[in-house]
Amino acid sequence: MKQFLIAISFCCLSSFTFGQKKDKELSDDVNVRCYYLFSKKKDTNSPVFRRDTMALDIGKQVSRFYDPARLGRDSALADMMTSIRGPELKSVSIFKDGKQDLSKMPGTKQSNTMEGESYQIVKDKQTGLITVFDYINTIGAMKFQYEDQFPKLNWQLVEGTDTIATYVCQKAVLKFRGRNYTAWFSPEIPINDGPWKFAGLPGLILKVEDADQIFSFTLIGMTQPKTPIPMLITKSDYLKCTRAEFAKQLEKQGLGAQINFTNGAMIVNSFPGKYEPTLMELE
């Protein structure tokens, strides 16, 4: 398999986990790590408003697709909240209008719901099961997990080739939950996987986008770690629910917050406005 690497610096990429408990966990070692540029629009006629680098960690048993930068930011905020002890907290000030900007105060942590993707999508190669781990962005994050069961993706191979990141790719199309997708996969990379929930083609999916070109994933880098990187998700940290139930929880989500804790004083600045996501799944 050909190898190439585009240097991308994320301090949180080396080994991002959600804890070290031994009970009810998914664990594996990362043998291949792929980087995808993910872009999205509000609608067909709008310009791209977000570009994020996503990671696909592939192990022998499971793979995980996630946004390392977003998870790193939100993890730092969560760590700050859990590290504050009762005796240390002398005062709390909460601003809900977003006018109290804390970004210039030393030590401020923040999370913006509209910046990056909060989910982790785990594909179990043995069972074929997809589990989505996600959370609602509040001052105290609510973590959820749901098992996403659907029939085998009905890919249709069609004529057409393209070269992506030096790999010659074949073309396939798919209709999935209200959107039509075109994917480019490379038989040169014998990995039955891809970004987001996509998989099931005879080769790694290097690019996929919907017909309206609102969402696009494009491979920009790939590496095989010399030493396997641990991949661990503690499932017991997440509340089980259904996909429909999680969709209802999303309606309660805010736009994020800034938190600063200095000399016993906690200041919280909640961003104003309503969270209005652009969803890949319409049904």
ChimeraX commands (.cxc) that place a marker at each C-alpha (Angstrom):
marker #1 position 0.00,0.00,0.00 radius 0.5
marker #1 position 1.41,3.38,-0.96 radius 0.5
marker #1 position 2.02,5.78,1.89 radius 0.5
marker #1 position 1.96,9.53,2.08 radius 0.5
marker #1 position 1.66,12.04,4.88 radius 0.5
marker #1 position 0.62,15.65,4.96 radius 0.5
marker #1 position 1.91,17.30,8.12 radius 0.5
marker #1 position -1.02,18.29,10.28 radius 0.5
marker #1 position -0.33,19.48,13.83 radius 0.5
marker #1 position -2.91,18.57,16.44 radius 0.5
marker #1 position -1.54,18.04,19.92 radius 0.5
marker #1 position -4.63,16.07,20.83 radius 0.5
marker #1 position -4.25,13.51,18.01 radius 0.5
marker #1 position -1.67,11.29,19.69 radius 0.5
marker #1 position -4.02,9.44,22.01 radius 0.5
marker #1 position -7.44,10.96,22.67 radius 0.5
marker #1 position -9.59,8.87,25.01 radius 0.5
marker #1 position -12.62,9.38,27.22 radius 0.5
marker #1 position -11.25,7.68,30.31 radius 0.5
marker #1 position -9.41,4.62,31.51 radius 0.5
marker #1 position -12.14,2.45,33.06 radius 0.5
marker #1 position -11.98,-1.29,32.45 radius 0.5
marker #1 position -15.72,-1.92,32.37 radius 0.5
marker #1 position -17.92,-1.72,29.31 radius 0.5
marker #1 position -15.34,-0.30,26.95 radius 0.5
marker #1 position -14.34,-0.50,23.32 radius 0.5
marker #1 position -10.61,-0.79,22.83 radius 0.5
marker #1 position -8.23,-1.42,19.97 radius 0.5
marker #1 position -4.93,-0.21,18.54 radius 0.5
marker #1 position -4.72,2.28,15.69 radius 0.5
marker #1 position -2.90,0.68,12.76 radius 0.5
marker #1 position -3.88,3.23,10.11 radius 0.5
marker #1 position -4.90,6.84,10.61 radius 0.5
marker #1 position -6.58,8.77,7.80 radius 0.5
marker #1 position -7.19,12.51,7.70 radius 0.5
marker #1 position -10.18,13.95,5.84 radius 0.5
marker #1 position -11.01,17.54,5.05 radius 0.5
marker #1 position -14.68,17.97,5.89 radius 0.5
marker #1 position -16.52,20.98,4.49 radius 0.5
marker #1 position -20.17,21.94,4.80 radius 0.5
marker #1 position -22.64,24.59,3.75 radius 0.5
marker #1 position -26.00,25.77,5.05 radius 0.5
marker #1 position -27.60,24.92,1.71 radius 0.5
marker #1 position -26.72,24.41,-1.94 radius 0.5
marker #1 position -26.41,28.10,-2.77 radius 0.5
marker #1 position -24.50,29.13,0.36 radius 0.5
marker #1 position -20.71,29.34,0.60 radius 0.5
marker #1 position -18.77,26.85,2.71 radius 0.5
marker #1 position -18.92,28.03,6.32 radius 0.5
marker #1 position -16.89,25.29,8.03 radius 0.5
marker #1 position -13.78,23.31,7.10 radius 0.5
marker #1 position -12.49,20.83,9.65 radius 0.5
marker #1 position -9.88,18.09,9.65 radius 0.5
marker #1 position -11.44,14.81,10.71 radius 0.5
marker #1 position -9.59,11.63,11.67 radius 0.5
marker #1 position -10.42,8.01,10.89 radius 0.5
marker #1 position -8.56,5.65,13.22 radius 0.5
marker #1 position -8.59,2.09,11.92 radius 0.5
marker #1 position -7.81,-0.89,14.11 radius 0.5
marker #1 position -8.16,-4.65,13.68 radius 0.5
marker #1 position -11.57,-4.81,15.37 radius 0.5
marker #1 position -13.05,-1.31,15.23 radius 0.5
marker #1 position -12.59,2.06,13.58 radius 0.5
marker #1 position -13.39,5.51,14.95 radius 0.5
marker #1 position -14.23,8.69,13.03 radius 0.5
marker #1 position -14.03,11.98,14.95 radius 0.5
marker #1 position -12.97,15.62,15.02 radius 0.5
marker #1 position -9.81,15.75,17.19 radius 0.5
marker #1 position -9.70,19.54,17.44 radius 0.5
marker #1 position -13.33,19.87,18.61 radius 0.5
marker #1 position -13.04,17.01,21.09 radius 0.5
marker #1 position -9.80,18.47,22.41 radius 0.5
marker #1 position -11.37,21.89,23.03 radius 0.5
marker #1 position -14.43,20.46,24.73 radius 0.5
marker #1 position -12.35,18.04,26.78 radius 0.5
marker #1 position -10.27,20.95,28.11 radius 0.5
marker #1 position -13.45,22.75,29.16 radius 0.5
marker #1 position -14.82,19.62,30.84 radius 0.5
marker #1 position -11.52,19.07,32.67 radius 0.5
marker #1 position -11.68,22.62,34.01 radius 0.5
marker #1 position -15.19,22.06,35.35 radius 0.5
marker #1 position -14.33,18.79,37.07 radius 0.5
marker #1 position -11.12,20.17,38.57 radius 0.5
marker #1 position -12.88,22.98,40.45 radius 0.5
marker #1 position -13.47,21.91,44.05 radius 0.5
marker #1 position -16.05,23.33,46.46 radius 0.5
marker #1 position -13.64,25.11,48.84 radius 0.5
marker #1 position -11.86,26.71,45.87 radius 0.5
marker #1 position -15.03,28.25,44.47 radius 0.5
marker #1 position -15.71,31.64,46.07 radius 0.5
marker #1 position -18.06,33.25,43.56 radius 0.5
marker #1 position -19.94,32.50,40.33 radius 0.5
marker #1 position -21.01,35.05,37.70 radius 0.5
marker #1 position -23.14,33.95,34.75 radius 0.5
marker #1 position -23.77,36.03,31.64 radius 0.5
marker #1 position -26.40,34.71,29.22 radius 0.5
marker #1 position -26.36,37.47,26.61 radius 0.5
marker #1 position -22.87,36.75,25.29 radius 0.5
marker #1 position -21.75,40.34,25.78 radius 0.5
marker #1 position -19.12,39.49,28.38 radius 0.5
marker #1 position -16.26,38.29,26.16 radius 0.5
marker #1 position -13.79,36.25,28.23 radius 0.5
marker #1 position -11.48,35.27,25.38 radius 0.5
marker #1 position -8.77,37.76,26.38 radius 0.5
marker #1 position -8.70,36.65,30.01 radius 0.5
marker #1 position -5.83,34.23,30.78 radius 0.5
marker #1 position -6.98,30.67,31.35 radius 0.5
marker #1 position -10.33,30.95,29.57 radius 0.5
marker #1 position -11.67,27.77,28.03 radius 0.5
marker #1 position -14.49,27.76,25.52 radius 0.5
marker #1 position -16.58,25.57,23.28 radius 0.5
marker #1 position -18.59,26.76,20.29 radius 0.5
marker #1 position -21.21,24.31,19.09 radius 0.5
marker #1 position -20.93,25.54,15.50 radius 0.5
marker #1 position -17.18,24.93,15.35 radius 0.5
marker #1 position -16.37,21.32,14.53 radius 0.5
marker #1 position -18.15,18.01,14.99 radius 0.5
marker #1 position -18.82,16.56,18.45 radius 0.5
marker #1 position -19.59,12.95,17.49 radius 0.5
marker #1 position -17.45,9.83,17.48 radius 0.5
marker #1 position -18.63,7.15,15.05 radius 0.5
marker #1 position -17.39,3.67,15.90 radius 0.5
marker #1 position -17.74,0.78,13.44 radius 0.5
marker #1 position -17.36,-2.71,14.87 radius 0.5
marker #1 position -15.97,-4.97,12.15 radius 0.5
marker #1 position -17.01,-8.17,13.90 radius 0.5
marker #1 position -20.66,-7.32,14.44 radius 0.5
marker #1 position -21.15,-4.72,11.70 radius 0.5
marker #1 position -22.66,-2.46,14.35 radius 0.5
marker #1 position -22.20,1.30,14.26 radius 0.5
marker #1 position -22.28,3.14,17.58 radius 0.5
marker #1 position -22.42,6.92,17.74 radius 0.5
marker #1 position -21.01,8.64,20.83 radius 0.5
marker #1 position -22.01,12.27,21.14 radius 0.5
marker #1 position -22.85,14.94,23.69 radius 0.5
marker #1 position -25.02,17.99,24.12 radius 0.5
marker #1 position -22.92,21.11,24.47 radius 0.5
marker #1 position -23.96,22.65,27.77 radius 0.5
marker #1 position -21.97,23.92,30.74 radius 0.5
marker #1 position -22.17,20.38,32.03 radius 0.5
marker #1 position -22.00,18.19,28.91 radius 0.5
marker #1 position -24.60,15.41,28.63 radius 0.5
marker #1 position -23.09,12.36,26.92 radius 0.5
marker #1 position -25.18,9.98,24.84 radius 0.5
marker #1 position -24.63,6.86,22.76 radius 0.5
marker #1 position -26.89,5.11,20.31 radius 0.5
marker #1 position -26.55,2.05,18.13 radius 0.5
marker #1 position -27.25,2.84,14.51 radius 0.5
marker #1 position -28.66,-0.20,12.78 radius 0.5
marker #1 position -29.50,-0.08,9.12 radius 0.5
marker #1 position -29.38,-2.54,6.21 radius 0.5
marker #1 position -26.19,-2.96,4.26 radius 0.5
marker #1 position -25.49,0.23,2.32 radius 0.5
marker #1 position -26.82,-0.21,-1.19 radius 0.5
marker #1 position -23.85,1.14,-3.15 radius 0.5
marker #1 position -24.11,1.13,-6.93 radius 0.5
marker #1 position -20.85,0.98,-8.88 radius 0.5
marker #1 position -20.95,3.31,-11.89 radius 0.5
marker #1 position -18.55,4.28,-14.63 radius 0.5
marker #1 position -15.98,6.92,-13.85 radius 0.5
marker #1 position -12.52,7.25,-12.35 radius 0.5
marker #1 position -10.61,9.99,-10.58 radius 0.5
marker #1 position -7.24,10.43,-8.92 radius 0.5
marker #1 position -7.34,11.54,-5.29 radius 0.5
marker #1 position -4.17,11.96,-3.22 radius 0.5
marker #1 position -2.22,10.02,-5.90 radius 0.5
marker #1 position -4.63,7.04,-5.79 radius 0.5
marker #1 position -6.71,6.02,-8.80 radius 0.5
marker #1 position -10.30,5.75,-7.60 radius 0.5
marker #1 position -13.50,4.19,-8.86 radius 0.5
marker #1 position -16.95,5.73,-8.56 radius 0.5
marker #1 position -20.01,4.61,-6.60 radius 0.5
marker #1 position -23.36,6.21,-5.75 radius 0.5
marker #1 position -25.68,5.77,-2.79 radius 0.5
marker #1 position -29.03,7.01,-1.50 radius 0.5
marker #1 position -29.01,7.16,2.30 radius 0.5
marker #1 position -31.52,8.77,4.66 radius 0.5
marker #1 position -32.77,11.47,2.37 radius 0.5
marker #1 position -29.58,12.39,0.53 radius 0.5
marker #1 position -27.82,11.11,-2.59 radius 0.5
marker #1 position -24.06,10.60,-2.39 radius 0.5
marker #1 position -21.22,10.03,-4.80 radius 0.5
marker #1 position -18.12,8.28,-3.45 radius 0.5
marker #1 position -14.65,7.61,-4.82 radius 0.5
marker #1 position -12.84,4.57,-3.48 radius 0.5
marker #1 position -9.46,3.01,-4.17 radius 0.5
marker #1 position -9.04,-0.78,-4.58 radius 0.5
marker #1 position -5.32,-0.08,-4.04 radius 0.5
marker #1 position -6.11,0.37,-0.34 radius 0.5
marker #1 position -7.87,-2.86,0.72 radius 0.5
marker #1 position -9.72,-1.34,3.68 radius 0.5
marker #1 position -13.51,-1.63,3.82 radius 0.5
marker #1 position -14.10,1.70,5.54 radius 0.5
marker #1 position -14.48,5.41,5.03 radius 0.5
marker #1 position -15.46,8.71,6.67 radius 0.5
marker #1 position -18.59,9.17,8.77 radius 0.5
marker #1 position -20.94,6.15,8.54 radius 0.5
marker #1 position -19.79,5.20,5.05 radius 0.5
marker #1 position -18.25,1.77,4.40 radius 0.5
marker #1 position -18.94,-1.33,2.33 radius 0.5
marker #1 position -16.93,-0.69,-0.84 radius 0.5
marker #1 position -13.99,-2.84,-2.06 radius 0.5
marker #1 position -11.42,-0.28,-1.00 radius 0.5
marker #1 position -10.99,2.73,1.25 radius 0.5
marker #1 position -13.37,5.61,0.47 radius 0.5
marker #1 position -11.20,8.62,-0.31 radius 0.5
marker #1 position -13.91,11.13,-1.16 radius 0.5
marker #1 position -17.66,11.37,-0.74 radius 0.5
marker #1 position -20.10,14.23,-1.21 radius 0.5
marker #1 position -23.84,14.65,-1.47 radius 0.5
marker #1 position -25.58,15.63,-4.70 radius 0.5
marker #1 position -26.32,19.13,-3.40 radius 0.5
marker #1 position -22.63,19.56,-2.46 radius 0.5
marker #1 position -23.54,20.64,1.06 radius 0.5
marker #1 position -21.27,18.03,2.67 radius 0.5
marker #1 position -17.90,16.81,1.42 radius 0.5
marker #1 position -15.19,14.54,2.84 radius 0.5
marker #1 position -11.83,14.35,1.03 radius 0.5
marker #1 position -8.77,12.38,2.09 radius 0.5
marker #1 position -5.79,14.70,2.66 radius 0.5
marker #1 position -3.37,12.44,4.50 radius 0.5
marker #1 position -2.72,8.94,5.77 radius 0.5
marker #1 position -0.15,7.40,8.05 radius 0.5
marker #1 position 0.68,4.02,9.57 radius 0.5
marker #1 position 2.02,4.56,13.11 radius 0.5
marker #1 position 5.31,2.78,13.78 radius 0.5
marker #1 position 3.99,1.99,17.24 radius 0.5
marker #1 position 0.27,1.16,17.57 radius 0.5
marker #1 position -1.70,3.97,19.22 radius 0.5
marker #1 position -4.24,2.92,21.86 radius 0.5
marker #1 position -7.88,3.59,20.95 radius 0.5
marker #1 position -10.24,3.44,23.91 radius 0.5
marker #1 position -13.82,4.56,24.49 radius 0.5
marker #1 position -15.48,3.93,27.84 radius 0.5
marker #1 position -19.10,3.25,26.94 radius 0.5
marker #1 position -20.29,3.50,30.54 radius 0.5
marker #1 position -19.60,7.26,30.43 radius 0.5
marker #1 position -22.47,7.64,27.96 radius 0.5
marker #1 position -26.22,7.34,28.43 radius 0.5
marker #1 position -27.85,4.91,26.01 radius 0.5
marker #1 position -30.64,6.21,23.81 radius 0.5
marker #1 position -32.05,5.84,20.31 radius 0.5
marker #1 position -31.14,7.95,17.30 radius 0.5
marker #1 position -34.58,9.60,17.47 radius 0.5
marker #1 position -34.18,10.36,21.17 radius 0.5
marker #1 position -30.79,11.95,20.58 radius 0.5
marker #1 position -32.27,14.09,17.80 radius 0.5
marker #1 position -34.74,15.49,20.34 radius 0.5
marker #1 position -31.91,16.24,22.75 radius 0.5
marker #1 position -30.14,18.21,20.01 radius 0.5
marker #1 position -33.05,20.65,19.99 radius 0.5
marker #1 position -32.09,21.66,23.54 radius 0.5
marker #1 position -28.48,22.41,22.68 radius 0.5
marker #1 position -27.08,25.90,23.08 radius 0.5
marker #1 position -24.37,27.61,21.04 radius 0.5
marker #1 position -21.65,27.06,23.62 radius 0.5
marker #1 position -19.96,28.96,26.41 radius 0.5
marker #1 position -16.77,30.49,27.75 radius 0.5
marker #1 position -15.58,29.70,31.27 radius 0.5
marker #1 position -12.86,31.39,33.28 radius 0.5
marker #1 position -11.77,30.43,36.79 radius 0.5
marker #1 position -9.26,32.71,38.49 radius 0.5
marker #1 position -8.53,33.11,42.21 radius 0.5
marker #1 position -11.72,31.36,43.23 radius 0.5
marker #1 position -14.00,33.36,40.90 radius 0.5
marker #1 position -15.83,31.54,38.13 radius 0.5
marker #1 position -17.24,33.53,35.22 radius 0.5
marker #1 position -19.48,31.85,32.67 radius 0.5
marker #1 position -20.45,33.52,29.39 radius 0.5
marker #1 position -23.11,31.66,27.42 radius 0.5
marker #1 position -23.27,32.43,23.71 radius 0.5
marker #1 position -26.65,33.83,22.69 radius 0.5
marker #1 position -28.80,32.42,19.92 radius 0.5
marker #1 position -30.43,29.14,18.92 radius 0.5
marker #1 position -28.54,26.11,17.70 radius 0.5
marker #1 position -29.66,25.32,14.16 radius 0.5
marker #1 position -27.63,22.42,12.77 radius 0.5
marker #1 position -27.35,21.38,9.13 radius 0.5
marker #1 position -28.03,17.65,9.29 radius 0.5
marker #1 position -26.72,15.00,6.95 radius 0.5
marker #1 position -29.60,12.69,7.81 radius 0.5
marker #1 position -33.01,13.99,6.78 radius 0.5
marker #1 position -34.98,10.90,7.73 radius 0.5
marker link #1:1,2 radius 0.2
marker link #1:2,3 radius 0.2
marker link #1:3,4 radius 0.2
marker link #1:4,5 radius 0.2
marker link #1:5,6 radius 0.2
marker link #1:6,7 radius 0.2
marker link #1:7,8 radius 0.2
marker link #1:8,9 radius 0.2
marker link #1:9,10 radius 0.2
marker link #1:10,11 radius 0.2
marker link #1:11,12 radius 0.2
marker link #1:12,13 radius 0.2
marker link #1:13,14 radius 0.2
marker link #1:14,15 radius 0.2
marker link #1:15,16 radius 0.2
marker link #1:16,17 radius 0.2
marker link #1:17,18 radius 0.2
marker link #1:18,19 radius 0.2
marker link #1:19,20 radius 0.2
marker link #1:20,21 radius 0.2
marker link #1:21,22 radius 0.2
marker link #1:22,23 radius 0.2
marker link #1:23,24 radius 0.2
marker link #1:24,25 radius 0.2
marker link #1:25,26 radius 0.2
marker link #1:26,27 radius 0.2
marker link #1:27,28 radius 0.2
marker link #1:28,29 radius 0.2
marker link #1:29,30 radius 0.2
marker link #1:30,31 radius 0.2
marker link #1:31,32 radius 0.2
marker link #1:32,33 radius 0.2
marker link #1:33,34 radius 0.2
marker link #1:34,35 radius 0.2
marker link #1:35,36 radius 0.2
marker link #1:36,37 radius 0.2
marker link #1:37,38 radius 0.2
marker link #1:38,39 radius 0.2
marker link #1:39,40 radius 0.2
marker link #1:40,41 radius 0.2
marker link #1:41,42 radius 0.2
marker link #1:42,43 radius 0.2
marker link #1:43,44 radius 0.2
marker link #1:44,45 radius 0.2
marker link #1:45,46 radius 0.2
marker link #1:46,47 radius 0.2
marker link #1:47,48 radius 0.2
marker link #1:48,49 radius 0.2
marker link #1:49,50 radius 0.2
marker link #1:50,51 radius 0.2
marker link #1:51,52 radius 0.2
marker link #1:52,53 radius 0.2
marker link #1:53,54 radius 0.2
marker link #1:54,55 radius 0.2
marker link #1:55,56 radius 0.2
marker link #1:56,57 radius 0.2
marker link #1:57,58 radius 0.2
marker link #1:58,59 radius 0.2
marker link #1:59,60 radius 0.2
marker link #1:60,61 radius 0.2
marker link #1:61,62 radius 0.2
marker link #1:62,63 radius 0.2
marker link #1:63,64 radius 0.2
marker link #1:64,65 radius 0.2
marker link #1:65,66 radius 0.2
marker link #1:66,67 radius 0.2
marker link #1:67,68 radius 0.2
marker link #1:68,69 radius 0.2
marker link #1:69,70 radius 0.2
marker link #1:70,71 radius 0.2
marker link #1:71,72 radius 0.2
marker link #1:72,73 radius 0.2
marker link #1:73,74 radius 0.2
marker link #1:74,75 radius 0.2
marker link #1:75,76 radius 0.2
marker link #1:76,77 radius 0.2
marker link #1:77,78 radius 0.2
marker link #1:78,79 radius 0.2
marker link #1:79,80 radius 0.2
marker link #1:80,81 radius 0.2
marker link #1:81,82 radius 0.2
marker link #1:82,83 radius 0.2
marker link #1:83,84 radius 0.2
marker link #1:84,85 radius 0.2
marker link #1:85,86 radius 0.2
marker link #1:86,87 radius 0.2
marker link #1:87,88 radius 0.2
marker link #1:88,89 radius 0.2
marker link #1:89,90 radius 0.2
marker link #1:90,91 radius 0.2
marker link #1:91,92 radius 0.2
marker link #1:92,93 radius 0.2
marker link #1:93,94 radius 0.2
marker link #1:94,95 radius 0.2
marker link #1:95,96 radius 0.2
marker link #1:96,97 radius 0.2
marker link #1:97,98 radius 0.2
marker link #1:98,99 radius 0.2
marker link #1:99,100 radius 0.2
marker link #1:100,101 radius 0.2
marker link #1:101,102 radius 0.2
marker link #1:102,103 radius 0.2
marker link #1:103,104 radius 0.2
marker link #1:104,105 radius 0.2
marker link #1:105,106 radius 0.2
marker link #1:106,107 radius 0.2
marker link #1:107,108 radius 0.2
marker link #1:108,109 radius 0.2
marker link #1:109,110 radius 0.2
marker link #1:110,111 radius 0.2
marker link #1:111,112 radius 0.2
marker link #1:112,113 radius 0.2
marker link #1:113,114 radius 0.2
marker link #1:114,115 radius 0.2
marker link #1:115,116 radius 0.2
marker link #1:116,117 radius 0.2
marker link #1:117,118 radius 0.2
marker link #1:118,119 radius 0.2
marker link #1:119,120 radius 0.2
marker link #1:120,121 radius 0.2
marker link #1:121,122 radius 0.2
marker link #1:122,123 radius 0.2
marker link #1:123,124 radius 0.2
marker link #1:124,125 radius 0.2
marker link #1:125,126 radius 0.2
marker link #1:126,127 radius 0.2
marker link #1:127,128 radius 0.2
marker link #1:128,129 radius 0.2
marker link #1:129,130 radius 0.2
marker link #1:130,131 radius 0.2
marker link #1:131,132 radius 0.2
marker link #1:132,133 radius 0.2
marker link #1:133,134 radius 0.2
marker link #1:134,135 radius 0.2
marker link #1:135,136 radius 0.2
marker link #1:136,137 radius 0.2
marker link #1:137,138 radius 0.2
marker link #1:138,139 radius 0.2
marker link #1:139,140 radius 0.2
marker link #1:140,141 radius 0.2
marker link #1:141,142 radius 0.2
marker link #1:142,143 radius 0.2
marker link #1:143,144 radius 0.2
marker link #1:144,145 radius 0.2
marker link #1:145,146 radius 0.2
marker link #1:146,147 radius 0.2
marker link #1:147,148 radius 0.2
marker link #1:148,149 radius 0.2
marker link #1:149,150 radius 0.2
marker link #1:150,151 radius 0.2
marker link #1:151,152 radius 0.2
marker link #1:152,153 radius 0.2
marker link #1:153,154 radius 0.2
marker link #1:154,155 radius 0.2
marker link #1:155,156 radius 0.2
marker link #1:156,157 radius 0.2
marker link #1:157,158 radius 0.2
marker link #1:158,159 radius 0.2
marker link #1:159,160 radius 0.2
marker link #1:160,161 radius 0.2
marker link #1:161,162 radius 0.2
marker link #1:162,163 radius 0.2
marker link #1:163,164 radius 0.2
marker link #1:164,165 radius 0.2
marker link #1:165,166 radius 0.2
marker link #1:166,167 radius 0.2
marker link #1:167,168 radius 0.2
marker link #1:168,169 radius 0.2
marker link #1:169,170 radius 0.2
marker link #1:170,171 radius 0.2
marker link #1:171,172 radius 0.2
marker link #1:172,173 radius 0.2
marker link #1:173,174 radius 0.2
marker link #1:174,175 radius 0.2
marker link #1:175,176 radius 0.2
marker link #1:176,177 radius 0.2
marker link #1:177,178 radius 0.2
marker link #1:178,179 radius 0.2
marker link #1:179,180 radius 0.2
marker link #1:180,181 radius 0.2
marker link #1:181,182 radius 0.2
marker link #1:182,183 radius 0.2
marker link #1:183,184 radius 0.2
marker link #1:184,185 radius 0.2
marker link #1:185,186 radius 0.2
marker link #1:186,187 radius 0.2
marker link #1:187,188 radius 0.2
marker link #1:188,189 radius 0.2
marker link #1:189,190 radius 0.2
marker link #1:190,191 radius 0.2
marker link #1:191,192 radius 0.2
marker link #1:192,193 radius 0.2
marker link #1:193,194 radius 0.2
marker link #1:194,195 radius 0.2
marker link #1:195,196 radius 0.2
marker link #1:196,197 radius 0.2
marker link #1:197,198 radius 0.2
marker link #1:198,199 radius 0.2
marker link #1:199,200 radius 0.2
marker link #1:200,201 radius 0.2
marker link #1:201,202 radius 0.2
marker link #1:202,203 radius 0.2
marker link #1:203,204 radius 0.2
marker link #1:204,205 radius 0.2
marker link #1:205,206 radius 0.2
marker link #1:206,207 radius 0.2
marker link #1:207,208 radius 0.2
marker link #1:208,209 radius 0.2
marker link #1:209,210 radius 0.2
marker link #1:210,211 radius 0.2
marker link #1:211,212 radius 0.2
marker link #1:212,213 radius 0.2
marker link #1:213,214 radius 0.2
marker link #1:214,215 radius 0.2
marker link #1:215,216 radius 0.2
marker link #1:216,217 radius 0.2
marker link #1:217,218 radius 0.2
marker link #1:218,219 radius 0.2
marker link #1:219,220 radius 0.2
marker link #1:220,221 radius 0.2
marker link #1:221,222 radius 0.2
marker link #1:222,223 radius 0.2
marker link #1:223,224 radius 0.2
marker link #1:224,225 radius 0.2
marker link #1:225,226 radius 0.2
marker link #1:226,227 radius 0.2
marker link #1:227,228 radius 0.2
marker link #1:228,229 radius 0.2
marker link #1:229,230 radius 0.2
marker link #1:230,231 radius 0.2
marker link #1:231,232 radius 0.2
marker link #1:232,233 radius 0.2
marker link #1:233,234 radius 0.2
marker link #1:234,235 radius 0.2
marker link #1:235,236 radius 0.2
marker link #1:236,237 radius 0.2
marker link #1:237,238 radius 0.2
marker link #1:238,239 radius 0.2
marker link #1:239,240 radius 0.2
marker link #1:240,241 radius 0.2
marker link #1:241,242 radius 0.2
marker link #1:242,243 radius 0.2
marker link #1:243,244 radius 0.2
marker link #1:244,245 radius 0.2
marker link #1:245,246 radius 0.2
marker link #1:246,247 radius 0.2
marker link #1:247,248 radius 0.2
marker link #1:248,249 radius 0.2
marker link #1:249,250 radius 0.2
marker link #1:250,251 radius 0.2
marker link #1:251,252 radius 0.2
marker link #1:252,253 radius 0.2
marker link #1:253,254 radius 0.2
marker link #1:254,255 radius 0.2
marker link #1:255,256 radius 0.2
marker link #1:256,257 radius 0.2
marker link #1:257,258 radius 0.2
marker link #1:258,259 radius 0.2
marker link #1:259,260 radius 0.2
marker link #1:260,261 radius 0.2
marker link #1:261,262 radius 0.2
marker link #1:262,263 radius 0.2
marker link #1:263,264 radius 0.2
marker link #1:264,265 radius 0.2
marker link #1:265,266 radius 0.2
marker link #1:266,267 radius 0.2
marker link #1:267,268 radius 0.2
marker link #1:268,269 radius 0.2
marker link #1:269,270 radius 0.2
marker link #1:270,271 radius 0.2
marker link #1:271,272 radius 0.2
marker link #1:272,273 radius 0.2
marker link #1:273,274 radius 0.2
marker link #1:274,275 radius 0.2
marker link #1:275,276 radius 0.2
marker link #1:276,277 radius 0.2
marker link #1:277,278 radius 0.2
marker link #1:278,279 radius 0.2
marker link #1:279,280 radius 0.2
marker link #1:280,281 radius 0.2
marker link #1:281,282 radius 0.2
marker link #1:282,283 radius 0.2
view
